[in-house]
Amino acid sequence: MNQFLAEYLGTLIMILLGNGVVANVILQGTKGNGSGWIVITTGWALAVFCGVVIAGPYSGAHLNPIVTLALAIAGKFDWNLFPCFFAAQLLGATSGAFLVWFLYKDHFDKTEDEATRAACFYTAPAIENKGRNLFNEIIGTFVLIFVIFHFTGAEIKSPDIIPVGLGSLGALPVAFLVWGIGLSLGGTTGYAINPVRDLGPRIAYFIINGFKLQYFRAAYSWIPILGPVIGSLMAAYFYVLISG
């Protein structure tokens, strides 16, 4: 239960702050309106930092099912715990998205463009090219997981993603990594690199808009799910291969 709550709350805070910075930058009438991509990527890096700090001591702060998946494949996580972690992460992401909507409700109402409102919930490509969009998510996630494995290395112990006892300092490398991915690779698809980061808020937006399918945008929704899964599998394979 402690691990479930840690993953739930850590993911909730991550989405609250991460999607919150997007809302602050792009919605009409906010204090941060128009402040740009640097603010968004920095806000997301800090969101990940806060989520890891909260969940790290209790669950290892996966906050992302493909992190859990990659660790299980690499033999560093108990497969039996995967459903529990995934459920906590998805519920946390959905709850965080609802909080962003509630906090910025006046600004959502003032923003006429529906695509802008949706961007506060889930990712969308700058230029839609599904094959290349999928490849971009695969590569971004590969970098995330492969580098995380090398942050933790031999010190990692199930179910921890950061060495036990590092606390806030252990969260810093992961935050810098997410910041770097956003700055370098995020301009194409919005760098989901986490299925629940996209799916949870997508479900929330679908519910908020009266369960109308057009707000779920199913035609693109599989890319920020499948891409991270493939990328994590590749990263786990190469990590096992290179580490012997």
Secondary structure, DSSP 8 states (H G I E B T S, - for coil): -HHHHHHHHHHHHHHHHHHHHHHHHHSTT-TTTT--HHHHHHHHHHHHHHHHHHHHHHH----SHHHHHHHHHTTSS-GGGHHHHHHHHHHHHHHHHHHHHHHTHHHHHH---HHHHHHTTS---SS--HHHHHHHHHHHHHHHHHHHHHHHGGG--TT-SS-TT-THHHHHHHHHHHHHHHHHHTTTT----SHHHHHHHHHHHHHHTTT-GGGT-HHHHTHHHHHHHHHHHHHHHHHHHHH-
